[in-house]
Amino acid sequence: MAYIGLEPSNSFVSLKRQVITGDGTASYTLDHSVASVNDVAIFVNNVRQDPAGYSISGAALTLGGTIQSSDDCYVIFLGQALQTVTPDSDTITTAMLKSNAVTTAKITDANVTSAKMFSGFANGITMADQWRLAATINNPSDGSLIGTNLERADDASWSGIGTGMTESSGVFTFPTTGLYLVKLKVVTPNASGAAANMYINVSTNSGGAYDSVARIIQGEGNSSTSYDTGNADALVNVTNASTFRVAFQVDGLASAGGVAGNTAYTVTGFTFIRLGDSQ
């Protein structure tokens, strides 16, 4: 079939309807202004009224007689046929949505919940934890792990994110797989001038063997009041949370001093941050 002008597209079509509740008068206001009495069909008690029997000026309707609240009166707007009305529920499919059609402006902040962000979300910090040495360890054995006096930070202003690390005898277990930033800060009081070393060690087989992935080398102290501070960090790609472990090893302190700790604030401390999914 030929058309004059643009060919109408396939779409939903509906006619607008207005229900009028009678109040004993003949004058009422329409929801939409119309140009002619022929642009609407008016029904009173399901009987269509002759357009010659009523008048319309814009949105002002004057019926040919009065109606009561008990009368059933409604108006069909014949000139208000729309091709953009809301379709029935469950009729819009994914394929009907144009690519990139849903913009940020159409997504309310309240609908972006944590559950939506972190369910399969490849990025974002989902775990942050911090531990420290609660008391100084004096003259630790060379090559030993820091396995005592450990506590999670508990300052009034402190808070972690998600499920933190678990610790047993100085061996830390990761809660989930992921790419983790492991940070070490150590303070060593040196009494006899010996050099001190401290390592971040990672095991991929439940602590059976460790690989030193970061090292702190501290200078020699000159007196009992000399302190050295060192920092180290490592990215650990935890591909199996059931087998990956991390521990912190000391060396060169057997007769030189110790590793400083304090339960009131962090002197020697350990920070764990999950940066994203394992790679």
N, C-alpha and C positions, 0 to 999 in steps of 0.2 A: 504494500500500500504506500502511495506517495504522501509526503507531508509538506506543508508550507512552513518554512522555518526549520528549527532544529528538531530532529527526530527524538521523541521522548525516550529516555533510558528506562531500563527495567528497574522498577523500584516499588516500594510499598505505597499504596494510596489509601487515604482515609478521608472521610468527611467529618468536619467538626460538628459537634452536637451540644446544645445548651438546654438545660432543663430550667423552666420558669415556674416558680411557685407563686400561685395567684394570691393577691391580697385584697380582692374585691374591687380592683380598678382595672383600667384598660391600658395603662401606660407602664412600660418596663424598659430596662436598659439591656441592650445586647452586649455580648462579650466582644464582638468585633463590629466595626462600622462596615456598612455595605452601601453600594451605590444605587440599588434598586430593590423593590419588593420582590423582583423575580430572582434575586440572589439567595433567597432563603425559602425553605419550605416549613410552614408552621402547622403543627398538629395540636388540636385540642380534643382530649379524650379519644386519641387515635384517629381523628377525622381531620384530613388535610384542609386547611382554610384557603379560600379563594384569595389570591393576591390582591384582587380588587377590593377585598373587604378589610384590609388593614393598610397602614401607612408606615413608612420608615424614613427617618431623616438622620443619616449617619448611623449612630448606635441607638437612637431613640425610636422605640417601637410603640405604635398605638394600634391595639387590636380593634376589631369591629364590635367588640362587646367586652363586658367585664368577666373575669374568671376568679374563682375562689381557690383556696388552698387545697380543696378536695378535688379540683380539676387536674387532669393529667395534661400538661402543656409542655411541649418541647419544640426547639428550633433546629433545623438542619441547615448549615451554611453551605449552599451549593457552590459558592464562589471561593470556598476555603479548602478545596481539595489540595492536599499536600503530598509531595513525593519524598518527604524526609522525616516522616513520623517514626516513632520507635517501633521496631519490629517485635514480633512475639518473642517471649523468653526462649533461650536455648536455640535460636535460629542463626545467630552470628557465629561463624567458625573462624579458626585461626587464619585460614587461607583468605578470608574476606578482609582482614586487616592489612592495610598497605604497609610495606616495609618502612621502618623508622617513623611510623605514624604516631606512636605513643611517645610524647615528649615529656621532659621533666616538668613542664608547666601543668601537665595533666595528671601528675602523680602527687597526691597530698603527702606531706611529711608524716602524718600520723599513720599512714599505711606502710611506711618503710620501717618495719619492726626488726628487732635483733634476730628473731627467728628466721625472717626472710633473708637477712644479710649473711648470717653465718651458717645457713644450711647449704652446704656445698660451695660456700664462698671461698674463692681461691686465695684471697688476700685479706689483710686486716689482722690486727693483733688480737688473738683470742686467749692468750695466756701470758701473764707476767708474774714473776715470783722473785722473792729476795730472801736470802739467808745470810747469817753472819756467825762469826766466832764469838761466843758469849763470854769466854774467858781466855786469857793468854795460855798458850801451850808452850811450856819451857823445855828447851833442849830436845826437840823431837828427833826420832831416829832418822838417819839419812835414808831417803827413798820411801819414807812412810807417807801414807795418806792422812789428810786431816780428817780424823774419824771421831773426834770427841768435841764436847763443848759447842756443838752446833745447834742453832735455833733459827726459826723463821723470824724475820723482822716483825716486831709487834709495837712499834711506836704509835702514839695516838693518831698521828696524821697519815700513817701508812695504810695502803690497801693494795691487794693484788687483783689480777684479772683471771677468771676461770679457775680450773682445777690446777693447782700448783704442782711442784715437784714433790716426790717422796724421797726420804733419805734413810739409809741404814748403814751405820758404821762408816760414814763418810762417802758412801756410794749413792749417787742421785739417779733416780729413775724418771723418765719423761712420761707425762700423762697420755700423750698421743703422738702420732707421727707429725712431722713438720720440719720447717727450717728454723732453727733456734739460734739466737744470739746468746752466747754464754760469756759473761764478763766476770773477771776476777780482780779484786783490789786487795792487796796484802800489805801489812805493816809489820816489819821485823825489827825488834830491838837487838842490836849487835853489841855484845859485850867484849869479845876478844879479837875483833878485827877480821873475822872470816867472811868470805863472800857467801851470799845466800841465793838460792834458786827456788823458784816455785813454778809448777807446771799445771796446765789444764790438760787432763788426760781423758781420752774417749775410748770406750770399749764398745764393740759391735756384737760381742758374744757373751752378754750377761756378766761382764766383769772378768772373763777368763783371761783376757790380754788387753793391755791398754796401749794406745798410741798417744804420744805427747803432741798436742796440736798447738800449744802456745806456752811460752816460757818467760818468766821474769828473772832477770839477773840483777842482783842488787850489790852495791859496792860494800867496801869494808867499813865497819864502824870503828871508832877510836876510843869509845868509853861506854860505860853502862847507860849513859843518857843519849846515845846516838841511835836514831831511828831511820830506817829506810822505808820508803813507800813505792810500791810498784803496781802497775796496771797491765792487764792483758785481756784480750777477748778473742773469741773464735766463733765462726759459723759452723754449726753442726747440723748436717742433713740427716735427720732421724727418719729412716725409712721403715723401721720396725721398732715400735715402742716397747715391745716385750723383750728385746735383746740389747738395745742401746743403753749405755750407762755413761755417766761423767763423774770424775773424782778429781781431787786437787792434791797434788803431791809436793812435799817439801824435800829439800836437799841442802846439805852444807850447814845445817843448824844444830847438829848433835851436841856441839860443845860451844856454840857461838852465841846462843841467846834463845830465841823462840819466835813464835808467831803471835802477834798482839791481838787481843780480843776484849770486848766489853759488851755486857748485856744491855746497857743503857742506850747505846748508839753504835753504829757500825764503824769499826776500825778495819778489820779484815772481813770482807764480804763477798757474796756470790750472787749474781743477778742472772735470771733466765727469762728470755723474752721469745715467744713464738712469733716469728715474723710473717709466716704464711705456710702454705702447703709444702710438703717435701718435694724435692725436685728429682 
